[in-house]
């Protein structure tokens, strides 16, 4: 037991230290471009929550600006320049929004699985699954047309987009391959009389892809915690120390009805250990320390209160000794 505890402790400390080392090797910039007013309460400030800012994030890595959608709900375009003092190697772009409770049962169930798989479904099934009318029909010039696919997941789709001036963003390989393969457009895709994704979110959803657009597929996989972190795209270009990046933000996704809502774009390096996040490293390190403590406790117990066994004659004797010994509990 002691040997196993020492071995587990050493292994966990080694893994924890390795994770923490690599976490701090990955450079990042976090651009919080929209934020609602803070409210009073124990969890009012998302900056204090690891759900919003990963453990290990430095204040110098955070940029803030006001780029909420216009009051009438129309798109707002903002431009921001970011300097990389230490450079940036082929960054990954991640968007994060919250608090969004995608793990609520009503949200999870508001989707007709057969419909997103490309099958024709009855209106009765749509009404049963997508219960709120606004999740099933779309008003087009005073005429209500069915939304395909229906559901809260569809109408809440994150439709902000980002551009890097002079550079390209590869938006492929951002969703799970199994999800992309599972989703399909119906046989009548694109026909009039229905509201398709590319019509609801023009300039965001690729008409040729429909439900197989990876931005949509990523959004349809719900987050387990009150924030969403999804990959937006990759950049094949690296930035030298002191070089800057000019980002254009098309802010459309509404925040007005989300208390303490925030939207953020993360530009980060990544590797086999992911990006910057110290939480896992700390958890593994603490587990290693606990393993050493338990091993030490086992040694102390054996030293001060050696194990005792019953002999064939019913006497209690110390393990490995012939003489009779008192039990540890009787030693006062």
N, C-alpha and C positions, 0 to 999 in steps of 0.2 A: 504493500500500500504506500509506504513512504517513498520507495523508488518510483512508483507510478506518479505520485504527486509531484516529486522533484522534476521528473522528466516532462510532465504536462506543464508545470510552471515554466520551465526553461523554454519549451517549445512555444508556449503562448506569448511569453515575453519577447522572444525572437520575432514572431509573426507580428505582434503589436508594434514593436519598434520599427520593423520593416515597413509596415503600413503607414505609420506616422512620418517616417523619412520620405517615402514616395509622395505622400499627400502634400508635403511642403515643397516638393520639387516641381509640382504643377502650378504654373502661374495662372491667374484669373483676373478678370475685371467684371464686376456686377453692376449693371446699369438699371437702377430702379427709375422707371420713366413715368409711372403713374401710381398715385397713392391717395386713398381717401383720408379724411381727417381722423385722427386718433380719438378713441372714446375712453372713458374712464373705466378701469377694471384691471384685474390681476393679469389678464392676457391681452391688454389693449394694444401693446406695442409689439407688432410681429418681429421687430428687429431683435427682441429679446428671446425669441423662440428659435430653437435649432431647426424647426420646420421651415423657417423663412430664410435664415442665413446659416449655412452649415458651420459647425464648430470648426474653428481654425481660420475663418474669414477675417481678414485684417481691415481696419477702417480705411486704410489707404487704397484698398481694392474696390471700394464702393463709390459709384457716381450716382447722383440723383438729379432729376429734372422733372418738370411738370409737362407731361404730354398725354393728358387725358383726352378722350374723344370730345368733340365740341358739345356744347349743351344741348343742341338739337339732335344729338346722336350721330352726326356725320363724322367722317374720317378726319383726323388731325395728323398732319405730317410734321415731324420734327427731325432735326439734324444735330448730331453730337459727334465731337471728335475725341477719340481716346488715344492717349499716348502710352506706349509700352516701354517703361524705363529699362526693363530687363529683356525685352523682346518677347515673342510669343511663337511657339512652334505649332504650325498647322492646327489652329484652334477649332474647337467644337463650339457651336452655338446652341444654347439651351434656353427655352423660355420657361418662366415660372410665374404662376398666378395663384391667388388665394385670398382669403380662405374660400375654398370650393369643396363642398362635401359630396364628392362623387360616389362615396361608399354608402350613401343613404339608400335604403331599400327602394323607395319610390323612384329614385334616379336610376338605380341599377336595373329595375324592371321595365323602365320606359324605353323599350326597344323591341322590335319584332325581329327575332333572330333570322327567321326564314327570309324576311324582306331584305336584310343586308347581305344575305347569301345569294340574292338574285332571283328568288322565287316569287311568284305571284301569290298574294295573300288577300283574304277577304276583308272588306271594310269592317265587318263585325270584329274580326281579330284585331284590327288596327285600333278600333274604339276601346276594346277591352284592355289592350296593352298600353296604348298611348292615350290615356284617359282625358288629359286636358286638351280642349279643342285647339288651342294655340300650338300644340305639339303635332297636330295632324293636318291642319289646313293653313294656307298662306293666302293673304289677301293681295290679289294682283288686279289693280285698277278697279277695285270694287267687287271683284269676283273671287270667291273662295275656291282655291284649287288644292288638291291633296299634296302634302309634302312627302316626298319619297327619298330616303326612308324617314319614317316618323319617329318621334320620341324626344325626350329632354336632351339626350346626348347630342342629337343632331342639331337642334336649334341653339344649344349653348356652345357650339363649336368655336374654338378660339381662332379668330380670323385676323389677328394682327400679323403684319408681315414686315420683313426687315431687308434692307439692302446695304451692301458695303460698296462705297464709291470706288470704282476702278478695279474691283475684285469680284469674283463670282462665289456663290454659295451653292454647294451641292446638297440638294434636299432629298436625295435618295438614301436608302438604307437607314432611315430614321425610325422605322416601325418594325415590329416583329414579322419575319417572313411568313410565319404560320398564320398570322392575322391577315396579311395581305392576300395570301392564297385563299383564305376562307371567305373573304368579301368578294361579291360580284354584283354587277349591274343587271337589272332585269332585261328580258328580251325587248321590251318597248322603250328602253332607255333613250332619252332625248326627245320623245314624242311630245306634242303639245297637250295641254290640259292637265299637266302635273308640274309641280315645282321641284326641280332637281337641284342637287347640291351646287352645281356651278352657277345656277341662277340665283340661289340664295346668297352665295358668297362669291360674287364675281371678282375675278382677278386673284382669287385665293385657291379655289379648287380647280384643278385642271379638268376641262370638259372631257378630254379623251380618257381620263382615268375614272372620274366619278367617285364611287365609294372606295376604289382602290388607291385613291390619292393618299400617300403615306401620312400627310399632315392630319387628315381625317381619321385614318386608321389608328394613329397614335392617340388621338383624343378619345376614341371610343373605348380604349382600355382604361378603366377607371383607376384613380389613385386611391390608395388605402388610407391616406392621411389628409388633413385639411389643406393641402396645397397640391398643385400639379407641377411636376418637373418633366418636361418633354424635350426631346431633341428637336431642334429646328433644322440644322444642317451642318455641313462640314466645309472647311476651307483648306484647299491644298497649298495655299501660300503661307510662308512663315514671315514673321516680322522681326527685323533686327532691333537691337536695343536703341531706344530713342525714336523709333519709327512710330507713326501714328496711323490710326484707322478712322475713317469718317463713316458713320453709320446713319442711315436714313430709316426712321421708324414710321410706319403707317399704323397709327393707333385707332382701332375700330371697336375692339371688344369692350362692352360697357362695364363700368364700375359703379355707377351711381346708386345701384340698389344693393351693393355689397358693403357692409360695415367693415371698416378697416381694410378694404380691398387693396391689393397691390398688383402691379405687373412689373416684371423684371426680365431683362435679357442678360444671360451669363455668357461671357466669352472666355473659354478656358482651355488649357491643355489637358490631355487625358492619356491614360495608358492602361495597362492590365489591371491596375488597382483603381481605375476610375479617375475622378478629378479630385479637387480639394475637398476633403471631408475627414476630420480627425475623429469623429465619433467611433467608428469601428475600431480604429487603432487603440483608443482609450479603453473601450470595452474589453478587447482582447488582452490588453496590458493588465487591467484590473483583475481579469480572470486568472492571469498568470500569477499575480501577487497572491490572490486568494488560494491558489493551488499550493504555493510555497508555505503559506500560513497553515493550511490544513496538514501538510506533511510535517511541519514543525510541531503542531499540536499532537499529532500521532506519536512522534518521537518522545515528547514530554510525558504523555500519558503512559507510554511503555516504561519510561525511566522511573517515574514517581509512583505509578500504580501498575506494576507488571501484571500481565494476564495470569489468571489462576485457573487450574483445571481440577476436576474431580478424579481421584485415584480409584482403583478397583475396590478399595476398602471404604469409599465414601469420604475420605479426607480431602481437604482442599490444600493443594500444594502449588508452589511456584512452578511455572513452566521451566523445565531444565534443572530443577533442584529437588533434592530428596527430603529436606526437612520441611516440617509443617510451617506454614506462614499464615499470618493473619490476613484477612481480606483488607483491601485498600480502604474501604469505608470505615473499618474499625480502628484504623490508625489515627489516633487523636493525640 
